[in-house]
Amino acid sequence: MASKRPQGDKERTEKKKKKNCEETAELCSVVDDEQAKRAVREAWSQKTHYSHGDLELDCHPFPHCIIRNFLDSETFVENLQTELLGLNFNEKSNDLYKFKQSDDLKKRKEPHITGLRAALFGRFRSWLGEVLGVELEPTVDISCARYEYTDVLLCHDDELEGRRVAFILYLVPPWQISDGGTLDLYSIDSNFQPQSIVKSLIPSLNTLVLFEVSPVSFHQVSEVLTEDKCRLSLSGWFHGPSLERPPRHIEAPVSRSPHLPRDETVLLEWVNPVYLDISYQEQIQEEFEDSSEIQLKDFLKEEKFREVSEALRVAQIQWTKKGPPNKRCYDVASLDTLPQCVGECWELLRSESFFLLLSNFTGLQLHYLCPADDEDEDKEEDEDVPESGEATGSSTESRSANTSRKKEPSTPVCCGELRRWSHGGYTLLHDAEAAQAEYALDLVLPFSSAEWQSEFGGYTCYVANEEDEELLTVYPENNSLALVYRDKETLKFVKHVNHRSSSDSGNSSTCRALYDFSFVYYE
């Protein structure tokens, strides 16, 4: 006669089954090699190169360690890949990156994910702490990332309170440098700013890369260029005491200039006559005051636009790459090399008559002839000045600041540049920009040699400071003058120009370029 199993035995059996659903992750033998561990510790502390079997430590441009065949079992690696690909991934996109990321893996129950997590933040964390000679915290910080065609993570240093060592475990198919997706390491200049890529690590299956997070650990994941492979990886941080940071470098402010003395003749020569009509200017101002932004299509006369576009395409303009790459990457023109028509267009945007035209478009006091508000009109002005609700954060603060500034007359000024955007160009948000943000009118006038599509990138995004939500996106459109008024709580960036901007046409490859005049005007 069958006997009934006691309830307590049944519960113990169930707990044992639950515990057994974790697959043990066996690590490569070098982690168990005491002699190798001592050698790595010595080399890391002395910032010297060391290699032993599947482990390599290189200290140029900053200390990083590569461990090939990190997991001892190929079957474990395959099953781990399968579990990870079955996770739910979320699209992540902002100024710095575009890729798909899983939820935090700290509490996932899949057997191979659980086993790897236990090995990384248990045995391997202890090994790493001994190598570095620091007490690493038991904090579990790990997620999975999928990088596919045009996905990218731009230049940054990973510094965030508590992060001590960053790691990446690659779970990729056979990978070549032409596929993109490399881990690029940057050298630094005398101001501890990233300078240039000096080493690129090609992803390799079952390879772990780790480096100490520091003020100079600038790196990026280059854009994935292959359309038929997925760059799958596990990444995260071991937490511990942060390294000391030198004072942050502060860039010199961009010089500003008052308007050039040019009369309305320059407007009559260059600007579409419809925008010189006073009644139409009033309509534009009314629309601008409602939304703080506007795009004026066909702004230049057609023949002038064609002339400048052709000159930008064929002229021998001297272009300089503008960085550093943790803040921006695009080409800027040397003004003394501009052909005549391009130089005249530049002068148009800096001319006194253009300042007055912008005043008429926006209601901002960019010229002394712009009507000044007296005390009786202040209340009405509270409703009529360009508000910041749609694109620039706190409208109340914006209006009060406008009113207070008008009590202290100042000379309107501007700064500007002629930019060239091509594959790989971008700008990033950064702390210094947030600290220096102020009320301003942004102007962009694009010229493209071919039709520019939004999927290429190169568009301007406006965001509220310390928030992820985009307030406004301005897409470049040929001969369309974009005006945006922003307040002190609003920042902007230009989205990374991706590989789609380089297209195949027949047997030849066409690399598109987007040019624009970018100006900022201050009351």
Disulfide bonds with the S-S distance in Angstrom:
none
